Amino acid sequence: VEKKIFRSPWRNGNHDRDILPIKPSNSRPSTMARTTPPSTKWTIFGQDPDIILAALANILSWLVVTLFPSFLSHLLPSSPEEEPADNDITSTTQTKCISIGRPGGMEQLRLVTLKSGFCTIGYNVRHFCPPPYCHVLSDDPIFPTDCVIIKNEAFSVNYADCTIRWGLYESAKKFVGWPIVPGFDVAGTIEHVGGNDPTGFKVGDRVFGCTLFGAYSTKVLVPKIQLRKIPTCITSFSEASAFPAVSLTALYALHLAGYFPDARTNFRNKSILIHSAAGGVGGFLVQMSKILGLGPIV
């Protein structure tokens, strides 16, 4: 059994974290591993306890904002990366973002200003810094070479963002926790590029793409692979930010159905039923299905 140590620059300094033991690929599973039945998650009156806890948190948030609004500030926890609310902030370069401190309604959305040098970050870059906030400088020698910092001009609002605020989005709870900066879609200009790739992105490039949370922000650190240059036919950042999450979801649905990237030739029936075709994902599914030659489309 191998034991690996993961070293990561955390917000409060460098710490070593023990990773669970990893068995070599050539090791055989034990009899116990083969015969032990899968564990079942416990429930409360047949209901998922996570849903019940989220519902209770939402009710508490609503009661406070409705009956005791003066106590609302105590319900909205702050982070050490945030500028104090009473500070007179004149800098236009500091990151502003929407932060959610705990499950609840719209009252949980807080517009905060981060301290100088901080930006938001997705959870898949946690090898550099744990989300939701990251302290980076343009001359940082350990800046990840596969990432860029973008000045975010626009983001879209998806249904998933609402479930994050309710406390019901599984990956948000698992990989980020609270506080969290929601949002997936970004569109803006590149401010800093990691590495020295002359064929890649350059400072000033107009880009759009996805981040795994952290998009409700004016400055985001994003892996290069999750971004693309904005085509000249798209003139506004707001239009560009409406594409990524819904289009990728639609494309993945077509992939699961076997139509992308290579349609199965043994499909005689190419008719397709699209639920909620008036929505963002459904609208893209209609257009992509036409491009792939599917029909009739219902």
DRENLOLUM-713361 format. One record per residue (C-alpha): x, y, z; residue number from 1; chain. Coordinates in steps of 0.25 Angstrom, whole numbers, plus 5000, padded with zeros to 4 digits. Example, Ala and Ser with C-alpha at 12.3 -4.5 7.8 and 13.67 -1.06 7.14 Angstrom:
+------+-------+------+-----+-----+
: east : north :   up : seq : mol :
+------+-------+------+-----+-----+
: 5049 :  4982 : 5031 :   1 :   A :
: 5055 :  4996 : 5029 :   2 :   A :
+------+-------+------+-----+-----+
This chain:
+------+-------+------+-----+-----+
: east : north :   up : seq : mol :
+------+-------+------+-----+-----+
: 5000 :  5000 : 5000 :   1 :   A :
: 5005 :  5013 : 4996 :   2 :   A :
: 5004 :  5026 : 5004 :   3 :   A :
: 5004 :  5039 : 4997 :   4 :   A :
: 5005 :  5053 : 5003 :   5 :   A :
: 4998 :  5065 : 4995 :   6 :   A :
: 5005 :  5078 : 4997 :   7 :   A :
: 4996 :  5090 : 4994 :   8 :   A :
: 4998 :  5105 : 4996 :   9 :   A :
: 4986 :  5108 : 5005 :  10 :   A :
: 4981 :  5122 : 5009 :  11 :   A :
: 4987 :  5122 : 5022 :  12 :   A :
: 5000 :  5116 : 5018 :  13 :   A :
: 5006 :  5103 : 5013 :  14 :   A :
: 5001 :  5090 : 5020 :  15 :   A :
: 5002 :  5075 : 5017 :  16 :   A :
: 4990 :  5067 : 5015 :  17 :   A :
: 4990 :  5052 : 5016 :  18 :   A :
: 4983 :  5045 : 5005 :  19 :   A :
: 4976 :  5032 : 5007 :  20 :   A :
: 4984 :  5020 : 5004 :  21 :   A :
: 4984 :  5016 : 4989 :  22 :   A :
: 4986 :  5001 : 4985 :  23 :   A :
: 4995 :  4998 : 4973 :  24 :   A :
: 4987 :  4995 : 4961 :  25 :   A :
: 4993 :  4981 : 4961 :  26 :   A :
: 4988 :  4977 : 4975 :  27 :   A :
: 4976 :  4967 : 4976 :  28 :   A :
: 4964 :  4971 : 4983 :  29 :   A :
: 4962 :  4964 : 4996 :  30 :   A :
: 4950 :  4954 : 4999 :  31 :   A :
: 4945 :  4964 : 5009 :  32 :   A :
: 4944 :  4975 : 4999 :  33 :   A :
: 4937 :  4966 : 4989 :  34 :   A :
: 4927 :  4961 : 4999 :  35 :   A :
: 4924 :  4973 : 5007 :  36 :   A :
: 4910 :  4979 : 5003 :  37 :   A :
: 4910 :  4993 : 4999 :  38 :   A :
: 4906 :  5003 : 5010 :  39 :   A :
: 4893 :  5010 : 5010 :  40 :   A :
: 4890 :  5024 : 5014 :  41 :   A :
: 4882 :  5026 : 5026 :  42 :   A :
: 4869 :  5034 : 5025 :  43 :   A :
: 4859 :  5042 : 5033 :  44 :   A :
: 4845 :  5037 : 5031 :  45 :   A :
: 4849 :  5032 : 5018 :  46 :   A :
: 4855 :  5045 : 5014 :  47 :   A :
: 4869 :  5049 : 5010 :  48 :   A :
: 4875 :  5056 : 5023 :  49 :   A :
: 4882 :  5066 : 5014 :  50 :   A :
: 4869 :  5071 : 5008 :  51 :   A :
: 4863 :  5072 : 5022 :  52 :   A :
: 4875 :  5080 : 5027 :  53 :   A :
: 4875 :  5089 : 5015 :  54 :   A :
: 4860 :  5091 : 5016 :  55 :   A :
: 4861 :  5095 : 5031 :  56 :   A :
: 4873 :  5105 : 5028 :  57 :   A :
: 4864 :  5111 : 5017 :  58 :   A :
: 4852 :  5113 : 5027 :  59 :   A :
: 4862 :  5119 : 5037 :  60 :   A :
: 4867 :  5129 : 5027 :  61 :   A :
: 4853 :  5133 : 5023 :  62 :   A :
: 4848 :  5134 : 5038 :  63 :   A :
: 4860 :  5143 : 5041 :  64 :   A :
: 4859 :  5152 : 5029 :  65 :   A :
: 4843 :  5153 : 5031 :  66 :   A :
: 4842 :  5154 : 5046 :  67 :   A :
: 4855 :  5159 : 5051 :  68 :   A :
: 4862 :  5167 : 5040 :  69 :   A :
: 4872 :  5174 : 5049 :  70 :   A :
: 4878 :  5160 : 5052 :  71 :   A :
: 4881 :  5157 : 5037 :  72 :   A :
: 4895 :  5162 : 5038 :  73 :   A :
: 4898 :  5151 : 5048 :  74 :   A :
: 4892 :  5140 : 5039 :  75 :   A :
: 4902 :  5145 : 5028 :  76 :   A :
: 4916 :  5140 : 5032 :  77 :   A :
: 4928 :  5147 : 5026 :  78 :   A :
: 4942 :  5142 : 5021 :  79 :   A :
: 4956 :  5147 : 5025 :  80 :   A :
: 4958 :  5149 : 5010 :  81 :   A :
: 4947 :  5160 : 5010 :  82 :   A :
: 4949 :  5174 : 5012 :  83 :   A :
: 4941 :  5179 : 5024 :  84 :   A :
: 4927 :  5185 : 5020 :  85 :   A :
: 4930 :  5198 : 5027 :  86 :   A :
: 4943 :  5200 : 5019 :  87 :   A :
: 4943 :  5212 : 5009 :  88 :   A :
: 4948 :  5204 : 4997 :  89 :   A :
: 4953 :  5213 : 4985 :  90 :   A :
: 4961 :  5203 : 4977 :  91 :   A :
: 4955 :  5199 : 4964 :  92 :   A :
: 4964 :  5187 : 4963 :  93 :   A :
: 4959 :  5179 : 4975 :  94 :   A :
: 4951 :  5167 : 4972 :  95 :   A :
: 4936 :  5168 : 4975 :  96 :   A :
: 4927 :  5155 : 4975 :  97 :   A :
: 4914 :  5149 : 4980 :  98 :   A :
: 4916 :  5141 : 4992 :  99 :   A :
: 4907 :  5131 : 4999 : 100 :   A :
: 4910 :  5128 : 5013 : 101 :   A :
: 4899 :  5117 : 5016 : 102 :   A :
: 4887 :  5111 : 5010 : 103 :   A :
: 4875 :  5121 : 5009 : 104 :   A :
: 4867 :  5130 : 5000 : 105 :   A :
: 4871 :  5142 : 4992 : 106 :   A :
: 4875 :  5149 : 5005 : 107 :   A :
: 4887 :  5140 : 5006 : 108 :   A :
: 4893 :  5146 : 4993 : 109 :   A :
: 4904 :  5156 : 4998 : 110 :   A :
: 4912 :  5166 : 4989 : 111 :   A :
: 4926 :  5166 : 4995 : 112 :   A :
: 4939 :  5172 : 4991 : 113 :   A :
: 4951 :  5163 : 4993 : 114 :   A :
: 4964 :  5168 : 4999 : 115 :   A :
: 4975 :  5173 : 4989 : 116 :   A :
: 4981 :  5161 : 4981 : 117 :   A :
: 4970 :  5152 : 4983 : 118 :   A :
: 4961 :  5146 : 4972 : 119 :   A :
: 4951 :  5134 : 4971 : 120 :   A :
: 4955 :  5120 : 4967 : 121 :   A :
: 4948 :  5107 : 4963 : 122 :   A :
: 4949 :  5095 : 4971 : 123 :   A :
: 4957 :  5087 : 4960 : 124 :   A :
: 4969 :  5096 : 4963 : 125 :   A :
: 4970 :  5093 : 4978 : 126 :   A :
: 4984 :  5087 : 4975 : 127 :   A :
: 4988 :  5102 : 4975 : 128 :   A :
: 4978 :  5108 : 4985 : 129 :   A :
: 4965 :  5103 : 4991 : 130 :   A :
: 4952 :  5110 : 4987 : 131 :   A :
: 4945 :  5119 : 4987 : 132 :   A :
: 4956 :  5130 : 4988 : 133 :   A :
: 4971 :  5130 : 4984 : 134 :   A :
: 4982 :  5140 : 4986 : 135 :   A :
: 4990 :  5142 : 4974 : 136 :   A :
: 5000 :  5152 : 4968 : 137 :   A :
: 5004 :  5154 : 4954 : 138 :   A :
: 5018 :  5151 : 4957 : 139 :   A :
: 5015 :  5139 : 4966 : 140 :   A :
: 5026 :  5128 : 4963 : 141 :   A :
: 5016 :  5117 : 4966 : 142 :   A :
: 5005 :  5122 : 4958 : 143 :   A :
: 4999 :  5110 : 4950 : 144 :   A :
: 5004 :  5109 : 4936 : 145 :   A :
: 4991 :  5103 : 4931 : 146 :   A :
: 4983 :  5115 : 4936 : 147 :   A :
: 4979 :  5129 : 4933 : 148 :   A :
: 4973 :  5140 : 4941 : 149 :   A :
: 4961 :  5147 : 4933 : 150 :   A :
: 4954 :  5160 : 4936 : 151 :   A :
: 4940 :  5155 : 4936 : 152 :   A :
: 4930 :  5164 : 4929 : 153 :   A :
: 4918 :  5155 : 4929 : 154 :   A :
: 4913 :  5142 : 4935 : 155 :   A :
: 4900 :  5135 : 4933 : 156 :   A :
: 4890 :  5130 : 4943 : 157 :   A :
: 4886 :  5115 : 4943 : 158 :   A :
: 4876 :  5107 : 4950 : 159 :   A :
: 4888 :  5100 : 4957 : 160 :   A :
: 4892 :  5113 : 4964 : 161 :   A :
: 4878 :  5113 : 4971 : 162 :   A :
: 4880 :  5099 : 4976 : 163 :   A :
: 4894 :  5103 : 4981 : 164 :   A :
: 4888 :  5114 : 4989 : 165 :   A :
: 4877 :  5105 : 4994 : 166 :   A :
: 4889 :  5096 : 4999 : 167 :   A :
: 4884 :  5084 : 4990 : 168 :   A :
: 4896 :  5084 : 4980 : 169 :   A :
: 4904 :  5071 : 4983 : 170 :   A :
: 4917 :  5075 : 4977 : 171 :   A :
: 4916 :  5089 : 4983 : 172 :   A :
: 4915 :  5083 : 4997 : 173 :   A :
: 4925 :  5073 : 4994 : 174 :   A :
: 4937 :  5081 : 4988 : 175 :   A :
: 4934 :  5095 : 4993 : 176 :   A :
: 4925 :  5096 : 5004 : 177 :   A :
: 4922 :  5110 : 5011 : 178 :   A :
: 4924 :  5121 : 5007 : 179 :   A :
: 4923 :  5118 : 4992 : 180 :   A :
: 4923 :  5128 : 4980 : 181 :   A :
: 4913 :  5121 : 4970 : 182 :   A :
: 4913 :  5122 : 4955 : 183 :   A :
: 4919 :  5114 : 4943 : 184 :   A :
: 4919 :  5123 : 4931 : 185 :   A :
: 4929 :  5134 : 4929 : 186 :   A :
: 4932 :  5143 : 4918 : 187 :   A :
: 4943 :  5154 : 4918 : 188 :   A :
: 4957 :  5158 : 4915 : 189 :   A :
: 4970 :  5151 : 4920 : 190 :   A :
: 4978 :  5159 : 4930 : 191 :   A :
: 4990 :  5149 : 4933 : 192 :   A :
: 4994 :  5136 : 4926 : 193 :   A :
: 5002 :  5125 : 4933 : 194 :   A :
: 5014 :  5119 : 4926 : 195 :   A :
: 5021 :  5123 : 4913 : 196 :   A :
: 5012 :  5117 : 4901 : 197 :   A :
: 5014 :  5126 : 4889 : 198 :   A :
: 5003 :  5119 : 4882 : 199 :   A :
: 4992 :  5120 : 4893 : 200 :   A :
: 4985 :  5131 : 4900 : 201 :   A :
: 4990 :  5145 : 4901 : 202 :   A :
: 4987 :  5157 : 4910 : 203 :   A :
: 4975 :  5164 : 4905 : 204 :   A :
: 4969 :  5152 : 4898 : 205 :   A :
: 4954 :  5152 : 4898 : 206 :   A :
: 4950 :  5138 : 4904 : 207 :   A :
: 4938 :  5131 : 4909 : 208 :   A :
: 4936 :  5117 : 4916 : 209 :   A :
: 4933 :  5110 : 4929 : 210 :   A :
: 4938 :  5110 : 4943 : 211 :   A :
: 4934 :  5100 : 4953 : 212 :   A :
: 4928 :  5110 : 4962 : 213 :   A :
: 4933 :  5124 : 4964 : 214 :   A :
: 4927 :  5131 : 4952 : 215 :   A :
: 4919 :  5142 : 4960 : 216 :   A :
: 4932 :  5150 : 4961 : 217 :   A :
: 4939 :  5161 : 4954 : 218 :   A :
: 4952 :  5153 : 4953 : 219 :   A :
: 4954 :  5138 : 4952 : 220 :   A :
: 4965 :  5128 : 4951 : 221 :   A :
: 4962 :  5118 : 4941 : 222 :   A :
: 4969 :  5106 : 4934 : 223 :   A :
: 4972 :  5109 : 4919 : 224 :   A :
: 4966 :  5097 : 4915 : 225 :   A :
: 4952 :  5102 : 4919 : 226 :   A :
: 4953 :  5115 : 4911 : 227 :   A :
: 4951 :  5118 : 4896 : 228 :   A :
: 4953 :  5131 : 4889 : 229 :   A :
: 4940 :  5138 : 4886 : 230 :   A :
: 4937 :  5137 : 4871 : 231 :   A :
: 4936 :  5151 : 4864 : 232 :   A :
: 4921 :  5148 : 4861 : 233 :   A :
: 4918 :  5149 : 4876 : 234 :   A :
: 4919 :  5164 : 4879 : 235 :   A :
: 4915 :  5165 : 4894 : 236 :   A :
: 4921 :  5158 : 4906 : 237 :   A :
: 4907 :  5156 : 4911 : 238 :   A :
: 4903 :  5148 : 4899 : 239 :   A :
: 4916 :  5140 : 4900 : 240 :   A :
: 4913 :  5136 : 4915 : 241 :   A :
: 4900 :  5130 : 4911 : 242 :   A :
: 4906 :  5119 : 4903 : 243 :   A :
: 4916 :  5110 : 4911 : 244 :   A :
: 4908 :  5102 : 4922 : 245 :   A :
: 4895 :  5100 : 4914 : 246 :   A :
: 4902 :  5096 : 4901 : 247 :   A :
: 4911 :  5087 : 4908 : 248 :   A :
: 4900 :  5080 : 4915 : 249 :   A :
: 4892 :  5079 : 4902 : 250 :   A :
: 4905 :  5073 : 4895 : 251 :   A :
: 4907 :  5063 : 4907 : 252 :   A :
: 4892 :  5058 : 4906 : 253 :   A :
: 4894 :  5055 : 4891 : 254 :   A :
: 4907 :  5048 : 4894 : 255 :   A :
: 4900 :  5039 : 4904 : 256 :   A :
: 4889 :  5036 : 4893 : 257 :   A :
: 4901 :  5032 : 4884 : 258 :   A :
: 4900 :  5043 : 4874 : 259 :   A :
: 4912 :  5051 : 4877 : 260 :   A :
: 4924 :  5051 : 4874 : 261 :   A :
: 4921 :  5040 : 4864 : 262 :   A :
: 4906 :  5036 : 4861 : 263 :   A :
: 4903 :  5022 : 4862 : 264 :   A :
: 4901 :  5017 : 4847 : 265 :   A :
: 4891 :  5006 : 4852 : 266 :   A :
: 4881 :  5016 : 4857 : 267 :   A :
: 4869 :  5015 : 4847 : 268 :   A :
: 4860 :  5023 : 4855 : 269 :   A :
: 4866 :  5037 : 4857 : 270 :   A :
: 4854 :  5044 : 4863 : 271 :   A :
: 4857 :  5051 : 4876 : 272 :   A :
: 4848 :  5056 : 4888 : 273 :   A :
: 4853 :  5068 : 4895 : 274 :   A :
: 4846 :  5072 : 4908 : 275 :   A :
: 4846 :  5087 : 4911 : 276 :   A :
: 4851 :  5091 : 4898 : 277 :   A :
: 4848 :  5106 : 4901 : 278 :   A :
: 4859 :  5106 : 4912 : 279 :   A :
: 4874 :  5108 : 4910 : 280 :   A :
: 4878 :  5094 : 4909 : 281 :   A :
: 4866 :  5090 : 4901 : 282 :   A :
: 4868 :  5101 : 4891 : 283 :   A :
: 4882 :  5096 : 4888 : 284 :   A :
: 4878 :  5082 : 4887 : 285 :   A :
: 4868 :  5086 : 4876 : 286 :   A :
: 4879 :  5093 : 4868 : 287 :   A :
: 4889 :  5083 : 4870 : 288 :   A :
: 4880 :  5072 : 4866 : 289 :   A :
: 4877 :  5079 : 4853 : 290 :   A :
: 4892 :  5080 : 4851 : 291 :   A :
: 4894 :  5065 : 4853 : 292 :   A :
: 4882 :  5062 : 4844 : 293 :   A :
: 4873 :  5056 : 4854 : 294 :   A :
: 4858 :  5057 : 4852 : 295 :   A :
: 4847 :  5058 : 4853 : 296 :   A :
: 4849 :  5067 : 4866 : 297 :   A :
: 4838 :  5067 : 4876 : 298 :   A :
+------+-------+------+-----+-----+
